[in-house]
Amino acid sequence: MTLGATKRATLIWSTFSLAFWSLIFGVFTALGFDFLFVNKSHSTTKKMPVSVKMPDVL
């Protein structure tokens, strides 16, 4: 509003911005941020055998 925008335009922009960033951080949280932060101390740990099946949660 201090830059000449109307209250309605500011409300629309704020709503869009909040929804957009919520979606982005929600997706990153669901992915676990693993691709952004690599923890090198866990790179030599033993991995689960391929034959082990994770139980279905749902």
Distance bins in CASP14 RR format, pairs under 12 A and 6 or more apart:
PFRMAT RR
TARGET T0000
AUTHOR 0000-0000-0000
RMODE 2
METHOD distances of the structure
MODEL  1
1 7 1 0 0 1 0 0 0 0 0 0 0
1 8 0 0 0 0 0 1 0 0 0 0 0
1 9 0 0 0 0 1 0 0 0 0 0 0
1 10 1 0 1 0 0 0 0 0 0 0 0
1 11 0 0 0 0 0 1 0 0 0 0 0
1 13 0 0 0 0 0 1 0 0 0 0 0
1 14 0 0 0 0 0 1 0 0 0 0 0
2 10 0 0 0 0 1 0 0 0 0 0 0
3 9 0 0 0 0 0 1 0 0 0 0 0
3 10 0 0 0 0 1 0 0 0 0 0 0
3 13 0 0 0 0 0 1 0 0 0 0 0
4 10 0 0 0 0 1 0 0 0 0 0 0
5 11 0 0 0 0 1 0 0 0 0 0 0
5 12 0 0 0 0 1 0 0 0 0 0 0
5 13 1 0 0 1 0 0 0 0 0 0 0
5 14 0 0 0 0 0 1 0 0 0 0 0
6 12 0 0 0 0 1 0 0 0 0 0 0
6 13 0 0 0 0 0 1 0 0 0 0 0
7 13 0 0 0 0 0 1 0 0 0 0 0
7 14 0 0 0 0 0 1 0 0 0 0 0
8 14 0 0 0 0 0 1 0 0 0 0 0
8 15 0 0 0 0 0 1 0 0 0 0 0
9 15 0 0 0 0 0 1 0 0 0 0 0
9 16 0 0 0 0 0 1 0 0 0 0 0
10 16 0 0 0 0 0 1 0 0 0 0 0
10 17 0 0 0 0 0 1 0 0 0 0 0
11 17 0 0 0 0 0 1 0 0 0 0 0
11 18 0 0 0 0 0 1 0 0 0 0 0
12 18 0 0 0 0 0 1 0 0 0 0 0
12 19 0 0 0 0 0 1 0 0 0 0 0
13 19 0 0 0 0 0 1 0 0 0 0 0
13 20 0 0 0 0 0 1 0 0 0 0 0
14 20 0 0 0 0 0 1 0 0 0 0 0
14 21 0 0 0 0 0 1 0 0 0 0 0
15 21 0 0 0 0 0 1 0 0 0 0 0
15 22 0 0 0 0 0 1 0 0 0 0 0
16 22 0 0 0 0 0 1 0 0 0 0 0
16 23 0 0 0 0 0 1 0 0 0 0 0
17 23 0 0 0 0 0 1 0 0 0 0 0
17 24 0 0 0 0 0 1 0 0 0 0 0
18 24 0 0 0 0 0 1 0 0 0 0 0
18 25 0 0 0 0 0 1 0 0 0 0 0
19 25 0 0 0 0 0 1 0 0 0 0 0
19 26 0 0 0 0 0 1 0 0 0 0 0
20 26 0 0 0 0 0 1 0 0 0 0 0
20 27 0 0 0 0 0 1 0 0 0 0 0
21 27 0 0 0 0 0 1 0 0 0 0 0
21 28 0 0 0 0 0 1 0 0 0 0 0
22 28 0 0 0 0 0 1 0 0 0 0 0
22 29 0 0 0 0 0 1 0 0 0 0 0
23 29 0 0 0 0 0 1 0 0 0 0 0
23 30 0 0 0 0 0 1 0 0 0 0 0
24 30 0 0 0 0 0 1 0 0 0 0 0
24 31 0 0 0 0 0 1 0 0 0 0 0
24 33 0 0 0 0 0 1 0 0 0 0 0
25 31 0 0 0 0 0 1 0 0 0 0 0
25 32 0 0 0 0 0 1 0 0 0 0 0
25 33 0 0 0 0 1 0 0 0 0 0 0
25 36 0 0 0 0 0 1 0 0 0 0 0
26 32 0 0 0 0 1 0 0 0 0 0 0
26 33 0 0 0 0 0 1 0 0 0 0 0
27 33 0 0 0 0 0 1 0 0 0 0 0
27 35 0 0 0 0 0 1 0 0 0 0 0
28 34 0 0 0 0 1 0 0 0 0 0 0
28 35 0 0 0 0 1 0 0 0 0 0 0
28 36 1 0 0 1 0 0 0 0 0 0 0
28 37 0 0 0 0 0 1 0 0 0 0 0
29 36 0 0 0 0 0 1 0 0 0 0 0
31 37 0 0 0 0 0 1 0 0 0 0 0
32 39 0 0 0 0 0 1 0 0 0 0 0
33 39 0 0 0 0 0 1 0 0 0 0 0
34 42 0 0 0 0 0 1 0 0 0 0 0
39 45 0 0 0 0 1 0 0 0 0 0 0
46 52 0 0 0 0 0 1 0 0 0 0 0
48 54 0 0 0 0 1 0 0 0 0 0 0
END
